[in-house]
Amino acid sequence: MAIFSVNYDLRLPQEYNEFYDALEAYPHIHAMDSCWLIEADVEAAAIRDALVPYIAPGDAIFVNRVSDDWAGAGTQCGQWLDQRAQKYA
């Protein structure tokens, strides 16, 4: 298991319900407008591949593994991340 940051730019005016449903299928917290933190036992590419079918051409998605060396301000994810990051360090 690891923690991943999923960041995206959804540029087209369309429904993205399936995209958000796919994100919510993972243990997660919505950190900022276009940034979610999720727990998964796969690699970043597999998460990307699971989400790409739900975005449109011209949209962008970036997935990366989060380490225990992180910093933030004004987010709502600090406690969630603290509880999990130490497990995977």
mmCIF file as gemmi writes it, N, C-alpha and C atoms, coordinates in Angstrom:
data_model
loop_
_atom_site.group_PDB
_atom_site.id
_atom_site.type_symbol
_atom_site.label_atom_id
_atom_site.label_alt_id
_atom_site.label_comp_id
_atom_site.label_asym_id
_atom_site.label_entity_id
_atom_site.label_seq_id
_atom_site.pdbx_PDB_ins_code
_atom_site.Cartn_x
_atom_site.Cartn_y
_atom_site.Cartn_z
_atom_site.occupancy
_atom_site.B_iso_or_equiv
_atom_site.pdbx_formal_charge
_atom_site.auth_seq_id
_atom_site.auth_asym_id
_atom_site.pdbx_PDB_model_num
ATOM 1 N N . MET Axp A 1 ? 0.847 -1.169 0 1 0 ? 1 A 1
ATOM 2 C CA . MET Axp A 1 ? 0 0 0 1 0 ? 1 A 1
ATOM 3 C C . MET Axp A 1 ? 0.897 1.239 0 1 0 ? 1 A 1
ATOM 4 N N . ALA Axp A 2 ? 0.436 2.282 -0.662 1 0 ? 2 A 1
ATOM 5 C CA . ALA Axp A 2 ? 1.151 3.552 -0.706 1 0 ? 2 A 1
ATOM 6 C C . ALA Axp A 2 ? 0.13 4.68 -0.831 1 0 ? 2 A 1
ATOM 7 N N . ILE Axp A 3 ? 0.597 5.879 -0.612 1 0 ? 3 A 1
ATOM 8 C CA . ILE Axp A 3 ? -0.241 7.064 -0.786 1 0 ? 3 A 1
ATOM 9 C C . ILE Axp A 3 ? 0.183 7.748 -2.075 1 0 ? 3 A 1
ATOM 10 N N . PHE Axp A 4 ? -0.801 8.135 -2.857 1 0 ? 4 A 1
ATOM 11 C CA . PHE Axp A 4 ? -0.556 8.811 -4.126 1 0 ? 4 A 1
ATOM 12 C C . PHE Axp A 4 ? -1.315 10.128 -4.162 1 0 ? 4 A 1
ATOM 13 N N . SER Axp A 5 ? -0.705 11.094 -4.811 1 0 ? 5 A 1
ATOM 14 C CA . SER Axp A 5 ? -1.363 12.359 -5.098 1 0 ? 5 A 1
ATOM 15 C C . SER Axp A 5 ? -1.882 12.278 -6.528 1 0 ? 5 A 1
ATOM 16 N N . VAL Axp A 6 ? -3.152 12.568 -6.704 1 0 ? 6 A 1
ATOM 17 C CA . VAL Axp A 6 ? -3.765 12.58 -8.034 1 0 ? 6 A 1
ATOM 18 C C . VAL Axp A 6 ? -4.168 14.027 -8.312 1 0 ? 6 A 1
ATOM 19 N N . ASN Axp A 7 ? -3.552 14.604 -9.33 1 0 ? 7 A 1
ATOM 20 C CA . ASN Axp A 7 ? -3.774 16.002 -9.7 1 0 ? 7 A 1
ATOM 21 C C . ASN Axp A 7 ? -4.302 16.045 -11.118 1 0 ? 7 A 1
ATOM 22 N N . TYR Axp A 8 ? -5.214 16.98 -11.383 1 0 ? 8 A 1
ATOM 23 C CA . TYR Axp A 8 ? -5.838 16.98 -12.702 1 0 ? 8 A 1
ATOM 24 C C . TYR Axp A 8 ? -6.296 18.367 -13.115 1 0 ? 8 A 1
ATOM 25 N N . ASP Axp A 9 ? -6.38 18.573 -14.412 1 0 ? 9 A 1
ATOM 26 C CA . ASP Axp A 9 ? -7.017 19.734 -15.036 1 0 ? 9 A 1
ATOM 27 C C . ASP Axp A 9 ? -8.103 19.194 -15.944 1 0 ? 9 A 1
ATOM 28 N N . LEU Axp A 10 ? -9.338 19.398 -15.566 1 0 ? 10 A 1
ATOM 29 C CA . LEU Axp A 10 ? -10.483 18.978 -16.369 1 0 ? 10 A 1
ATOM 30 C C . LEU Axp A 10 ? -10.995 20.232 -17.074 1 0 ? 10 A 1
ATOM 31 N N . ARG Axp A 11 ? -10.71 20.344 -18.346 1 0 ? 11 A 1
ATOM 32 C CA . ARG Axp A 11 ? -10.892 21.601 -19.067 1 0 ? 11 A 1
ATOM 33 C C . ARG Axp A 11 ? -12.198 21.725 -19.819 1 0 ? 11 A 1
ATOM 34 N N . LEU Axp A 12 ? -12.824 20.623 -20.117 1 0 ? 12 A 1
ATOM 35 C CA . LEU Axp A 12 ? -14.02 20.669 -20.952 1 0 ? 12 A 1
ATOM 36 C C . LEU Axp A 12 ? -15.278 20.669 -20.097 1 0 ? 12 A 1
ATOM 37 N N . PRO Axp A 13 ? -16.292 21.395 -20.529 1 0 ? 13 A 1
ATOM 38 C CA . PRO Axp A 13 ? -17.546 21.398 -19.769 1 0 ? 13 A 1
ATOM 39 C C . PRO Axp A 13 ? -18.349 20.133 -20.026 1 0 ? 13 A 1
ATOM 40 N N . GLN Axp A 14 ? -18.111 19.139 -19.232 1 0 ? 14 A 1
ATOM 41 C CA . GLN Axp A 14 ? -18.844 17.88 -19.361 1 0 ? 14 A 1
ATOM 42 C C . GLN Axp A 14 ? -19.013 17.282 -17.988 1 0 ? 14 A 1
ATOM 43 N N . GLU Axp A 15 ? -19.778 16.242 -17.909 1 0 ? 15 A 1
ATOM 44 C CA . GLU Axp A 15 ? -19.978 15.558 -16.64 1 0 ? 15 A 1
ATOM 45 C C . GLU Axp A 15 ? -18.775 14.654 -16.357 1 0 ? 15 A 1
ATOM 46 N N . TYR Axp A 16 ? -18.245 14.757 -15.186 1 0 ? 16 A 1
ATOM 47 C CA . TYR Axp A 16 ? -17.101 13.94 -14.778 1 0 ? 16 A 1
ATOM 48 C C . TYR Axp A 16 ? -17.474 13.023 -13.624 1 0 ? 16 A 1
ATOM 49 N N . ASN Axp A 17 ? -18.738 12.68 -13.493 1 0 ? 17 A 1
ATOM 50 C CA . ASN Axp A 17 ? -19.177 11.851 -12.378 1 0 ? 17 A 1
ATOM 51 C C . ASN Axp A 17 ? -18.429 10.529 -12.31 1 0 ? 17 A 1
ATOM 52 N N . GLU Axp A 18 ? -18.208 9.89 -13.453 1 0 ? 18 A 1
ATOM 53 C CA . GLU Axp A 18 ? -17.508 8.601 -13.45 1 0 ? 18 A 1
ATOM 54 C C . GLU Axp A 18 ? -16.056 8.766 -13.005 1 0 ? 18 A 1
ATOM 55 N N . PHE Axp A 19 ? -15.43 9.875 -13.372 1 0 ? 19 A 1
ATOM 56 C CA . PHE Axp A 19 ? -14.06 10.158 -12.932 1 0 ? 19 A 1
ATOM 57 C C . PHE Axp A 19 ? -14.013 10.258 -11.407 1 0 ? 19 A 1
ATOM 58 N N . TYR Axp A 20 ? -14.923 11.038 -10.838 1 0 ? 20 A 1
ATOM 59 C CA . TYR Axp A 20 ? -14.947 11.194 -9.381 1 0 ? 20 A 1
ATOM 60 C C . TYR Axp A 20 ? -15.349 9.9 -8.682 1 0 ? 20 A 1
ATOM 61 N N . ASP Axp A 21 ? -16.235 9.138 -9.269 1 0 ? 21 A 1
ATOM 62 C CA . ASP Axp A 21 ? -16.593 7.832 -8.699 1 0 ? 21 A 1
ATOM 63 C C . ASP Axp A 21 ? -15.377 6.915 -8.662 1 0 ? 21 A 1
ATOM 64 N N . ALA Axp A 22 ? -14.567 6.943 -9.724 1 0 ? 22 A 1
ATOM 65 C CA . ALA Axp A 22 ? -13.362 6.116 -9.772 1 0 ? 22 A 1
ATOM 66 C C . ALA Axp A 22 ? -12.369 6.552 -8.693 1 0 ? 22 A 1
ATOM 67 N N . LEU Axp A 23 ? -12.212 7.852 -8.488 1 0 ? 23 A 1
ATOM 68 C CA . LEU Axp A 23 ? -11.334 8.34 -7.415 1 0 ? 23 A 1
ATOM 69 C C . LEU Axp A 23 ? -11.861 7.91 -6.048 1 0 ? 23 A 1
ATOM 70 N N . GLU Axp A 24 ? -13.16 8.036 -5.852 1 0 ? 24 A 1
ATOM 71 C CA . GLU Axp A 24 ? -13.756 7.717 -4.559 1 0 ? 24 A 1
ATOM 72 C C . GLU Axp A 24 ? -13.737 6.22 -4.243 1 0 ? 24 A 1
ATOM 73 N N . ALA Axp A 25 ? -13.44 5.394 -5.222 1 0 ? 25 A 1
ATOM 74 C CA . ALA Axp A 25 ? -13.345 3.957 -4.991 1 0 ? 25 A 1
ATOM 75 C C . ALA Axp A 25 ? -12.114 3.61 -4.141 1 0 ? 25 A 1
ATOM 76 N N . TYR Axp A 26 ? -11.137 4.506 -4.096 1 0 ? 26 A 1
ATOM 77 C CA . TYR Axp A 26 ? -9.941 4.318 -3.274 1 0 ? 26 A 1
ATOM 78 C C . TYR Axp A 26 ? -10.167 4.981 -1.909 1 0 ? 26 A 1
ATOM 79 N N . PRO Axp A 27 ? -9.502 4.479 -0.848 1 0 ? 27 A 1
ATOM 80 C CA . PRO Axp A 27 ? -9.48 5.268 0.38 1 0 ? 27 A 1
ATOM 81 C C . PRO Axp A 27 ? -8.855 6.623 0.03 1 0 ? 27 A 1
ATOM 82 N N . HIS Axp A 28 ? -9.492 7.713 0.393 1 0 ? 28 A 1
ATOM 83 C CA . HIS Axp A 28 ? -9.068 9 -0.152 1 0 ? 28 A 1
ATOM 84 C C . HIS Axp A 28 ? -9.404 10.177 0.756 1 0 ? 28 A 1
ATOM 85 N N . ILE Axp A 29 ? -8.804 11.313 0.407 1 0 ? 29 A 1
ATOM 86 C CA . ILE Axp A 29 ? -9.214 12.606 0.934 1 0 ? 29 A 1
ATOM 87 C C . ILE Axp A 29 ? -9.047 13.609 -0.205 1 0 ? 29 A 1
ATOM 88 N N . HIS Axp A 30 ? -9.994 14.49 -0.317 1 0 ? 30 A 1
ATOM 89 C CA . HIS Axp A 30 ? -9.963 15.542 -1.341 1 0 ? 30 A 1
ATOM 90 C C . HIS Axp A 30 ? -9.142 16.677 -0.747 1 0 ? 30 A 1
ATOM 91 N N . ALA Axp A 31 ? -7.88 16.813 -1.152 1 0 ? 31 A 1
ATOM 92 C CA . ALA Axp A 31 ? -6.956 17.748 -0.521 1 0 ? 31 A 1
ATOM 93 C C . ALA Axp A 31 ? -7.178 19.194 -0.955 1 0 ? 31 A 1
ATOM 94 N N . MET Axp A 32 ? -7.376 19.405 -2.251 1 0 ? 32 A 1
ATOM 95 C CA . MET Axp A 32 ? -7.594 20.742 -2.815 1 0 ? 32 A 1
ATOM 96 C C . MET Axp A 32 ? -8.473 20.591 -4.046 1 0 ? 32 A 1
ATOM 97 N N . ASP Axp A 33 ? -8.82 21.686 -4.694 1 0 ? 33 A 1
ATOM 98 C CA . ASP Axp A 33 ? -9.756 21.636 -5.812 1 0 ? 33 A 1
ATOM 99 C C . ASP Axp A 33 ? -9.443 20.523 -6.813 1 0 ? 33 A 1
ATOM 100 N N . SER Axp A 34 ? -8.213 20.439 -7.246 1 0 ? 34 A 1
ATOM 101 C CA . SER Axp A 34 ? -7.849 19.453 -8.274 1 0 ? 34 A 1
ATOM 102 C C . SER Axp A 34 ? -6.782 18.494 -7.779 1 0 ? 34 A 1
ATOM 103 N N . CYS Axp A 35 ? -6.82 18.19 -6.491 1 0 ? 35 A 1
ATOM 104 C CA . CYS Axp A 35 ? -5.817 17.292 -5.906 1 0 ? 35 A 1
ATOM 105 C C . CYS Axp A 35 ? -6.479 16.388 -4.876 1 0 ? 35 A 1
ATOM 106 N N . TRP Axp A 36 ? -6.352 15.1 -5.086 1 0 ? 36 A 1
ATOM 107 C CA . TRP Axp A 36 ? -6.828 14.105 -4.139 1 0 ? 36 A 1
ATOM 108 C C . TRP Axp A 36 ? -5.634 13.283 -3.667 1 0 ? 36 A 1
ATOM 109 N N . LEU Axp A 37 ? -5.691 12.809 -2.448 1 0 ? 37 A 1
ATOM 110 C CA . LEU Axp A 37 ? -4.729 11.843 -1.941 1 0 ? 37 A 1
ATOM 111 C C . LEU Axp A 37 ? -5.475 10.533 -1.786 1 0 ? 37 A 1
ATOM 112 N N . ILE Axp A 38 ? -4.876 9.47 -2.313 1 0 ? 38 A 1
ATOM 113 C CA . ILE Axp A 38 ? -5.52 8.16 -2.243 1 0 ? 38 A 1
ATOM 114 C C . ILE Axp A 38 ? -4.526 7.122 -1.744 1 0 ? 38 A 1
ATOM 115 N N . GLU Axp A 39 ? -5.049 6.039 -1.212 1 0 ? 39 A 1
ATOM 116 C CA . GLU Axp A 39 ? -4.249 4.872 -0.841 1 0 ? 39 A 1
ATOM 117 C C . GLU Axp A 39 ? -4.496 3.8 -1.887 1 0 ? 39 A 1
ATOM 118 N N . ALA Axp A 40 ? -3.425 3.155 -2.331 1 0 ? 40 A 1
ATOM 119 C CA . ALA Axp A 40 ? -3.575 2.089 -3.317 1 0 ? 40 A 1
ATOM 120 C C . ALA Axp A 40 ? -2.392 1.135 -3.218 1 0 ? 40 A 1
ATOM 121 N N . ASP Axp A 41 ? -2.606 -0.086 -3.661 1 0 ? 41 A 1
ATOM 122 C CA . ASP Axp A 41 ? -1.533 -1.076 -3.662 1 0 ? 41 A 1
ATOM 123 C C . ASP Axp A 41 ? -1.07 -1.394 -5.079 1 0 ? 41 A 1
ATOM 124 N N . VAL Axp A 42 ? -1.124 -0.397 -5.94 1 0 ? 42 A 1
ATOM 125 C CA . VAL Axp A 42 ? -0.651 -0.519 -7.323 1 0 ? 42 A 1
ATOM 126 C C . VAL Axp A 42 ? 0.321 0.621 -7.601 1 0 ? 42 A 1
ATOM 127 N N . GLU Axp A 43 ? 0.919 0.627 -8.77 1 0 ? 43 A 1
ATOM 128 C CA . GLU Axp A 43 ? 1.831 1.694 -9.161 1 0 ? 43 A 1
ATOM 129 C C . GLU Axp A 43 ? 1.057 2.892 -9.702 1 0 ? 43 A 1
ATOM 130 N N . ALA Axp A 44 ? 1.722 4.034 -9.767 1 0 ? 44 A 1
ATOM 131 C CA . ALA Axp A 44 ? 1.097 5.272 -10.242 1 0 ? 44 A 1
ATOM 132 C C . ALA Axp A 44 ? 0.504 5.102 -11.639 1 0 ? 44 A 1
ATOM 133 N N . ALA Axp A 45 ? 1.196 4.399 -12.51 1 0 ? 45 A 1
ATOM 134 C CA . ALA Axp A 45 ? 0.705 4.21 -13.878 1 0 ? 45 A 1
ATOM 135 C C . ALA Axp A 45 ? -0.622 3.463 -13.903 1 0 ? 45 A 1
ATOM 136 N N . ALA Axp A 46 ? -0.814 2.526 -12.992 1 0 ? 46 A 1
ATOM 137 C CA . ALA Axp A 46 ? -2.07 1.78 -12.948 1 0 ? 46 A 1
ATOM 138 C C . ALA Axp A 46 ? -3.226 2.677 -12.501 1 0 ? 46 A 1
ATOM 139 N N . ILE Axp A 47 ? -2.95 3.584 -11.579 1 0 ? 47 A 1
ATOM 140 C CA . ILE Axp A 47 ? -3.983 4.537 -11.16 1 0 ? 47 A 1
ATOM 141 C C . ILE Axp A 47 ? -4.333 5.453 -12.319 1 0 ? 47 A 1
ATOM 142 N N . ARG Axp A 48 ? -3.307 5.979 -12.973 1 0 ? 48 A 1
ATOM 143 C CA . ARG Axp A 48 ? -3.542 6.819 -14.152 1 0 ? 48 A 1
ATOM 144 C C . ARG Axp A 48 ? -4.382 6.085 -15.18 1 0 ? 48 A 1
ATOM 145 N N . ASP Axp A 49 ? -4.005 4.851 -15.48 1 0 ? 49 A 1
ATOM 146 C CA . ASP Axp A 49 ? -4.718 4.076 -16.493 1 0 ? 49 A 1
ATOM 147 C C . ASP Axp A 49 ? -6.172 3.822 -16.094 1 0 ? 49 A 1
ATOM 148 N N . ALA Axp A 50 ? -6.431 3.703 -14.804 1 0 ? 50 A 1
ATOM 149 C CA . ALA Axp A 50 ? -7.808 3.484 -14.337 1 0 ? 50 A 1
ATOM 150 C C . ALA Axp A 50 ? -8.657 4.746 -14.465 1 0 ? 50 A 1
ATOM 151 N N . LEU Axp A 51 ? -8.017 5.917 -14.426 1 0 ? 51 A 1
ATOM 152 C CA . LEU Axp A 51 ? -8.756 7.179 -14.474 1 0 ? 51 A 1
ATOM 153 C C . LEU Axp A 51 ? -8.87 7.775 -15.875 1 0 ? 51 A 1
ATOM 154 N N . VAL Axp A 52 ? -7.912 7.493 -16.741 1 0 ? 52 A 1
ATOM 155 C CA . VAL Axp A 52 ? -7.887 8.095 -18.086 1 0 ? 52 A 1
ATOM 156 C C . VAL Axp A 52 ? -9.178 7.862 -18.882 1 0 ? 52 A 1
ATOM 157 N N . PRO Axp A 53 ? -9.82 6.708 -18.787 1 0 ? 53 A 1
ATOM 158 C CA . PRO Axp A 53 ? -11.05 6.534 -19.572 1 0 ? 53 A 1
ATOM 159 C C . PRO Axp A 53 ? -12.159 7.528 -19.219 1 0 ? 53 A 1
ATOM 160 N N . TYR Axp A 54 ? -12.051 8.186 -18.077 1 0 ? 54 A 1
ATOM 161 C CA . TYR Axp A 54 ? -13.11 9.083 -17.628 1 0 ? 54 A 1
ATOM 162 C C . TYR Axp A 54 ? -12.793 10.566 -17.832 1 0 ? 54 A 1
ATOM 163 N N . ILE Axp A 55 ? -11.68 10.853 -18.514 1 0 ? 55 A 1
ATOM 164 C CA . ILE Axp A 55 ? -11.364 12.245 -18.836 1 0 ? 55 A 1
ATOM 165 C C . ILE Axp A 55 ? -11.447 12.434 -20.338 1 0 ? 55 A 1
ATOM 166 N N . ALA Axp A 56 ? -11.535 13.68 -20.751 1 0 ? 56 A 1
ATOM 167 C CA . ALA Axp A 56 ? -11.699 14.008 -22.165 1 0 ? 56 A 1
ATOM 168 C C . ALA Axp A 56 ? -10.363 14.398 -22.788 1 0 ? 56 A 1
ATOM 169 N N . PRO Axp A 57 ? -10.275 14.301 -24.12 1 0 ? 57 A 1
ATOM 170 C CA . PRO Axp A 57 ? -9.073 14.818 -24.782 1 0 ? 57 A 1
ATOM 171 C C . PRO Axp A 57 ? -8.894 16.297 -24.397 1 0 ? 57 A 1
ATOM 172 N N . GLY Axp A 58 ? -7.675 16.682 -24.101 1 0 ? 58 A 1
ATOM 173 C CA . GLY Axp A 58 ? -7.403 18.035 -23.654 1 0 ? 58 A 1
ATOM 174 C C . GLY Axp A 58 ? -7.334 18.162 -22.145 1 0 ? 58 A 1
ATOM 175 N N . ASP Axp A 59 ? -7.861 17.185 -21.416 1 0 ? 59 A 1
ATOM 176 C CA . ASP Axp A 59 ? -7.724 17.159 -19.968 1 0 ? 59 A 1
ATOM 177 C C . ASP Axp A 59 ? -6.338 16.612 -19.627 1 0 ? 59 A 1
ATOM 178 N N . ALA Axp A 60 ? -5.919 16.804 -18.393 1 0 ? 60 A 1
ATOM 179 C CA . ALA Axp A 60 ? -4.613 16.308 -17.955 1 0 ? 60 A 1
ATOM 180 C C . ALA Axp A 60 ? -4.754 15.658 -16.586 1 0 ? 60 A 1
ATOM 181 N N . ILE Axp A 61 ? -3.905 14.656 -16.344 1 0 ? 61 A 1
ATOM 182 C CA . ILE Axp A 61 ? -3.879 13.979 -15.048 1 0 ? 61 A 1
ATOM 183 C C . ILE Axp A 61 ? -2.425 13.663 -14.716 1 0 ? 61 A 1
ATOM 184 N N . PHE Axp A 62 ? -2.07 13.807 -13.447 1 0 ? 62 A 1
ATOM 185 C CA . PHE Axp A 62 ? -0.72 13.516 -12.968 1 0 ? 62 A 1
ATOM 186 C C . PHE Axp A 62 ? -0.854 12.759 -11.654 1 0 ? 62 A 1
ATOM 187 N N . VAL Axp A 63 ? -0.189 11.602 -11.556 1 0 ? 63 A 1
ATOM 188 C CA . VAL Axp A 63 ? -0.243 10.756 -10.358 1 0 ? 63 A 1
ATOM 189 C C . VAL Axp A 63 ? 1.183 10.541 -9.87 1 0 ? 63 A 1
ATOM 190 N N . ASN Axp A 64 ? 1.41 10.75 -8.58 1 0 ? 64 A 1
ATOM 191 C CA . ASN Axp A 64 ? 2.735 10.465 -8.028 1 0 ? 64 A 1
ATOM 192 C C . ASN Axp A 64 ? 2.621 9.951 -6.601 1 0 ? 64 A 1
ATOM 193 N N . ARG Axp A 65 ? 3.633 9.167 -6.207 1 0 ? 65 A 1
ATOM 194 C CA . ARG Axp A 65 ? 3.676 8.6 -4.857 1 0 ? 65 A 1
ATOM 195 C C . ARG Axp A 65 ? 4.087 9.697 -3.874 1 0 ? 65 A 1
ATOM 196 N N . VAL Axp A 66 ? 3.434 9.736 -2.716 1 0 ? 66 A 1
ATOM 197 C CA . VAL Axp A 66 ? 3.723 10.716 -1.679 1 0 ? 66 A 1
ATOM 198 C C . VAL Axp A 66 ? 4.618 10.059 -0.63 1 0 ? 66 A 1
ATOM 199 N N . SER Axp A 67 ? 5.65 10.777 -0.205 1 0 ? 67 A 1
ATOM 200 C CA . SER Axp A 67 ? 6.532 10.256 0.842 1 0 ? 67 A 1
ATOM 201 C C . SER Axp A 67 ? 6.114 10.828 2.193 1 0 ? 67 A 1
ATOM 202 N N . ASP Axp A 68 ? 6.866 10.473 3.221 1 0 ? 68 A 1
ATOM 203 C CA . ASP Axp A 68 ? 6.574 11.025 4.536 1 0 ? 68 A 1
ATOM 204 C C . ASP Axp A 68 ? 7.163 12.423 4.693 1 0 ? 68 A 1
ATOM 205 N N . ASP Axp A 69 ? 7.877 12.905 3.684 1 0 ? 69 A 1
ATOM 206 C CA . ASP Axp A 69 ? 8.439 14.254 3.681 1 0 ? 69 A 1
ATOM 207 C C . ASP Axp A 69 ? 7.525 15.145 2.855 1 0 ? 69 A 1
ATOM 208 N N . TRP Axp A 70 ? 6.555 15.746 3.514 1 0 ? 70 A 1
ATOM 209 C CA . TRP Axp A 70 ? 5.59 16.579 2.817 1 0 ? 70 A 1
ATOM 210 C C . TRP Axp A 70 ? 5.328 17.833 3.656 1 0 ? 70 A 1
ATOM 211 N N . ALA Axp A 71 ? 4.797 18.827 3.017 1 0 ? 71 A 1
ATOM 212 C CA . ALA Axp A 71 ? 4.426 20.056 3.715 1 0 ? 71 A 1
ATOM 213 C C . ALA Axp A 71 ? 3.21 20.641 3.024 1 0 ? 71 A 1
ATOM 214 N N . GLY Axp A 72 ? 2.384 21.319 3.759 1 0 ? 72 A 1
ATOM 215 C CA . GLY Axp A 72 ? 1.205 21.942 3.183 1 0 ? 72 A 1
ATOM 216 C C . GLY Axp A 72 ? 0.743 23.088 4.063 1 0 ? 72 A 1
ATOM 217 N N . ALA Axp A 73 ? -0.089 23.925 3.506 1 0 ? 73 A 1
ATOM 218 C CA . ALA Axp A 73 ? -0.689 25.023 4.257 1 0 ? 73 A 1
ATOM 219 C C . ALA Axp A 73 ? -2.077 25.268 3.685 1 0 ? 73 A 1
ATOM 220 N N . GLY Axp A 74 ? -3.05 25.397 4.548 1 0 ? 74 A 1
ATOM 221 C CA . GLY Axp A 74 ? -4.405 25.682 4.105 1 0 ? 74 A 1
ATOM 222 C C . GLY Axp A 74 ? -5.148 24.497 3.525 1 0 ? 74 A 1
ATOM 223 N N . THR Axp A 75 ? -4.606 23.303 3.669 1 0 ? 75 A 1
ATOM 224 C CA . THR Axp A 75 ? -5.286 22.114 3.157 1 0 ? 75 A 1
ATOM 225 C C . THR Axp A 75 ? -6.038 21.431 4.299 1 0 ? 75 A 1
ATOM 226 N N . GLN Axp A 76 ? -6.873 20.498 3.936 1 0 ? 76 A 1
ATOM 227 C CA . GLN Axp A 76 ? -7.644 19.751 4.926 1 0 ? 76 A 1
ATOM 228 C C . GLN Axp A 76 ? -7.156 18.312 5.048 1 0 ? 76 A 1
ATOM 229 N N . CYS Axp A 77 ? -5.952 18.042 4.55 1 0 ? 77 A 1
ATOM 230 C CA . CYS Axp A 77 ? -5.507 16.655 4.478 1 0 ? 77 A 1
ATOM 231 C C . CYS Axp A 77 ? -4.409 16.307 5.469 1 0 ? 77 A 1
ATOM 232 N N . GLY Axp A 78 ? -3.932 17.256 6.262 1 0 ? 78 A 1
ATOM 233 C CA . GLY Axp A 78 ? -2.794 17.017 7.137 1 0 ? 78 A 1
ATOM 234 C C . GLY Axp A 78 ? -2.972 15.848 8.084 1 0 ? 78 A 1
ATOM 235 N N . GLN Axp A 79 ? -4.066 15.809 8.798 1 0 ? 79 A 1
ATOM 236 C CA . GLN Axp A 79 ? -4.283 14.723 9.754 1 0 ? 79 A 1
ATOM 237 C C . GLN Axp A 79 ? -4.42 13.381 9.038 1 0 ? 79 A 1
ATOM 238 N N . TRP Axp A 80 ? -5.163 13.354 7.946 1 0 ? 80 A 1
ATOM 239 C CA . TRP Axp A 80 ? -5.339 12.121 7.166 1 0 ? 80 A 1
ATOM 240 C C . TRP Axp A 80 ? -3.987 11.612 6.704 1 0 ? 80 A 1
ATOM 241 N N . LEU Axp A 81 ? -3.163 12.514 6.18 1 0 ? 81 A 1
ATOM 242 C CA . LEU Axp A 81 ? -1.862 12.131 5.653 1 0 ? 81 A 1
ATOM 243 C C . LEU Axp A 81 ? -0.917 11.706 6.771 1 0 ? 81 A 1
ATOM 244 N N . ASP Axp A 82 ? -0.894 12.428 7.87 1 0 ? 82 A 1
ATOM 245 C CA . ASP Axp A 82 ? -0.042 12.055 9.009 1 0 ? 82 A 1
ATOM 246 C C . ASP Axp A 82 ? -0.357 10.648 9.487 1 0 ? 82 A 1
ATOM 247 N N . GLN Axp A 83 ? -1.63 10.29 9.554 1 0 ? 83 A 1
ATOM 248 C CA . GLN Axp A 83 ? -2.029 8.97 10.041 1 0 ? 83 A 1
ATOM 249 C C . GLN Axp A 83 ? -1.55 7.859 9.118 1 0 ? 83 A 1
ATOM 250 N N . ARG Axp A 84 ? -1.384 8.163 7.84 1 0 ? 84 A 1
ATOM 251 C CA . ARG Axp A 84 ? -1.043 7.122 6.875 1 0 ? 84 A 1
ATOM 252 C C . ARG Axp A 84 ? 0.412 7.143 6.43 1 0 ? 84 A 1
ATOM 253 N N . ALA Axp A 85 ? 0.998 8.303 6.264 1 0 ? 85 A 1
ATOM 254 C CA . ALA Axp A 85 ? 2.344 8.427 5.688 1 0 ? 85 A 1
ATOM 255 C C . ALA Axp A 85 ? 3.396 7.661 6.489 1 0 ? 85 A 1
ATOM 256 N N . GLN Axp A 86 ? 3.286 7.662 7.789 1 0 ? 86 A 1
ATOM 257 C CA . GLN Axp A 86 ? 4.273 6.966 8.611 1 0 ? 86 A 1
ATOM 258 C C . GLN Axp A 86 ? 4.227 5.461 8.402 1 0 ? 86 A 1
ATOM 259 N N . LYS Axp A 87 ? 3.065 4.918 8.064 1 0 ? 87 A 1
ATOM 260 C CA . LYS Axp A 87 ? 2.943 3.479 7.819 1 0 ? 87 A 1
ATOM 261 C C . LYS Axp A 87 ? 3.75 3.05 6.6 1 0 ? 87 A 1
ATOM 262 N N . TYR Axp A 88 ? 3.901 3.941 5.628 1 0 ? 88 A 1
ATOM 263 C CA . TYR Axp A 88 ? 4.507 3.573 4.347 1 0 ? 88 A 1
ATOM 264 C C . TYR Axp A 88 ? 5.914 4.117 4.172 1 0 ? 88 A 1
ATOM 265 N N . ALA Axp A 89 ? 6.445 4.785 5.187 1 0 ? 89 A 1
ATOM 266 C CA . ALA Axp A 89 ? 7.783 5.392 5.074 1 0 ? 89 A 1
ATOM 267 C C . ALA Axp A 89 ? 8.86 4.326 5.011 1 0 ? 89 A 1
